[in-house]
Amino acid sequence: MNGKAYIDIAAAMARTGVLGYGGGPSVIPLFRHEAVSRYKWMSDEEFGEILAFANALPGPIATKMAAQLGYRQKGTIGAFIAVIAHILPTTIGIIALLGTLYSLKESTVISGMIAAVRPVIAVLLGMMAYEFCAKTWKGLGKTVGLAAGLLSFLLLVLLNVHPAIVIILFLAYGTIHLRVSRWAKQKTGKDREDSI
């Protein structure tokens, strides 16, 4: 057993838990930084696949991402360590500071601090969305990428389709697209061999 790998998982997930203000989608850039940039456990494309899969499952996105990243590195034990490391520091902090939090919840200073953090979260999410869009344009082309973005906007915002259903639809499309692309490449390769 490689102890350093477990320590890395625990450290990465503890950082995402402690620094992930706002929960939910606001923590995703932190997960990406740890998994892709800091530890290089995976590529951006692989992270995007894990994120899509986590969004399709029920439950809080942060704990699902922690479990998937830990499982990918060290199986079931890695997933367990990742989830515990992600939730334990903040759980202990909240229990220890509960009285103080209740006394400060009406404070204008605390409200100002919270308001100051929100734009940072918006910028982090925007940067991540931009990077995913750039990779989509590179992989699928601008036309298909824009069409997919408009279709998802239509389904999510205008038709109010549940996000899990939209993700499953796009995963199904991605599977079909990948198989058709592979088939076309094989067919093109065979045609070239036959012409030689």
C-alpha positions in Angstrom: 0.0 0.0 0.0 1.3 3.4 -1.0 0.8 5.6 2.0 1.6 8.8 0.2 -1.2 8.4 -2.3 -3.7 8.2 0.6 -2.2 11.2 2.3 -2.4 13.1 -1.0 -6.1 12.2 -1.4 -6.8 13.2 2.2 -5.0 16.5 1.8 -6.6 17.4 -1.5 -10.1 16.6 -0.2 -9.6 18.4 3.1 -8.5 21.5 1.1 -11.6 21.4 -1.0 -13.8 20.9 2.0 -12.3 23.8 4.0 -11.8 26.2 1.1 -15.0 25.4 -0.8 -17.2 28.2 0.3 -20.8 28.1 -0.9 -21.0 24.3 -1.5 -22.3 22.7 -4.6 -21.0 24.0 -8.0 -18.7 26.6 -6.3 -16.4 23.7 -5.0 -16.0 22.2 -8.5 -13.1 24.5 -9.5 -11.3 23.5 -6.4 -11.7 19.8 -7.2 -10.4 20.5 -10.7 -7.4 22.3 -9.4 -6.5 19.5 -7.0 -7.2 16.6 -9.5 -5.9 18.2 -12.7 -3.4 20.9 -11.9 -1.9 20.0 -8.5 -1.7 16.2 -8.5 -2.2 15.5 -12.2 -4.4 12.6 -11.5 -6.3 13.1 -14.7 -6.8 15.3 -17.8 -9.4 18.1 -18.1 -11.4 15.8 -20.4 -11.5 13.0 -17.8 -12.4 15.5 -15.1 -15.3 16.7 -17.3 -16.5 13.1 -17.7 -16.4 12.5 -13.9 -18.2 15.8 -13.3 -21.0 14.8 -15.8 -21.3 11.4 -14.2 -21.5 12.9 -10.7 -24.2 15.4 -11.8 -26.3 12.5 -13.1 -26.3 10.8 -9.7 -28.6 11.9 -6.8 -27.1 13.7 -3.8 -24.7 16.6 -3.1 -22.2 17.1 -5.9 -19.2 17.8 -3.6 -19.3 14.5 -1.8 -20.0 12.6 -5.0 -16.9 14.3 -6.6 -14.8 13.5 -3.5 -15.9 9.8 -3.6 -15.3 9.5 -7.4 -11.8 11.1 -7.2 -10.8 9.0 -4.3 -12.2 5.8 -5.9 -10.4 6.5 -9.1 -7.1 6.8 -7.3 -7.3 4.0 -4.6 -10.6 2.2 -5.0 -13.1 1.8 -2.2 -10.6 2.8 0.6 -9.6 5.9 -1.4 -13.3 6.9 -1.8 -13.9 6.5 1.9 -10.8 8.5 2.8 -11.7 11.2 0.3 -15.3 11.6 1.6 -14.2 11.7 5.2 -11.4 14.1 4.6 -13.8 16.4 2.6 -16.6 16.6 5.2 -14.8 16.1 8.6 -12.9 19.4 8.9 -15.9 21.5 8.2 -18.2 19.4 10.3 -15.9 19.7 13.3 -15.6 23.5 12.6 -19.3 24.0 12.4 -19.9 22.1 15.6 -17.2 24.0 17.4 -18.3 27.4 16.2 -22.1 26.9 16.2 -22.7 29.3 19.1 -20.5 32.0 17.5 -22.1 31.5 14.1 -25.6 32.1 15.6 -24.5 35.2 17.4 -22.8 36.6 14.2 -25.5 35.7 11.6 -27.0 39.2 11.8 -23.6 41.0 11.7 -23.1 43.5 8.8 -19.4 42.7 8.8 -20.1 39.0 8.2 -22.7 39.8 5.6 -20.1 42.0 3.8 -17.5 39.2 3.9 -20.0 36.8 2.4 -20.9 39.3 -0.3 -17.3 39.8 -1.1 -16.7 36.1 -1.7 -19.5 35.6 -4.1 -17.9 37.4 -7.1 -14.8 35.2 -6.7 -16.9 32.1 -6.9 -18.6 33.5 -10.0 -15.3 34.2 -11.7 -14.0 30.7 -10.8 -17.1 29.1 -12.3 -16.9 31.3 -15.3 -13.2 30.4 -16.0 -14.0 26.7 -15.7 -17.0 27.0 -18.0 -14.8 28.9 -20.6 -12.2 26.2 -20.5 -14.8 23.4 -21.0 -16.3 25.4 -23.9 -12.9 25.8 -25.5 -12.3 22.0 -25.2 -15.8 21.4 -26.6 -15.1 23.6 -29.6 -11.8 21.9 -30.2 -13.3 18.4 -30.0 -16.7 18.8 -31.6 -16.2 22.1 -33.5 -17.8 25.5 -32.9 -21.1 24.7 -34.7 -21.8 21.5 -32.8 -20.5 23.1 -29.5 -22.8 26.1 -29.9 -25.7 23.9 -30.8 -25.2 21.8 -27.7 -25.0 24.9 -25.6 -28.2 26.3 -27.0 -30.0 23.0 -26.7 -29.0 22.6 -23.1 -30.1 26.2 -22.4 -33.4 25.5 -24.0 -33.9 22.3 -22.1 -32.8 23.6 -18.7 -34.1 27.2 -18.6 -37.0 27.4 -21.0 -38.4 23.9 -20.8 -37.4 23.3 -17.1 -36.1 19.8 -17.7 -34.3 18.3 -14.7 -30.5 18.6 -15.0 -30.0 14.9 -14.6 -32.1 14.1 -17.6 -30.2 16.7 -19.7 -26.9 15.2 -18.6 -28.1 11.6 -19.4 -29.2 12.8 -22.9 -25.8 14.4 -23.6 -23.9 11.4 -22.3 -26.0 9.2 -24.6 -25.2 11.6 -27.5 -21.5 11.5 -26.6 -21.5 7.8 -26.6 -23.1 7.6 -30.1 -20.9 10.4 -31.4 -17.8 8.6 -30.2 -18.8 5.3 -31.8 -19.7 7.0 -35.1 -16.4 8.9 -35.1 -14.4 5.7 -34.4 -16.4 3.8 -37.1 -15.8 6.6 -39.6 -12.0 6.6 -38.9 -11.8 2.8 -39.3 -13.8 3.0 -42.5 -11.5 5.8 -43.9 -8.4 3.8 -42.9 -9.7 0.7 -44.6 -10.7 2.6 -47.8 -7.1 4.1 -47.9 -5.6 0.6 -47.5 -7.9 -0.8 -50.3 -6.9 2.1 -52.6 -3.2 1.4 -52.1 
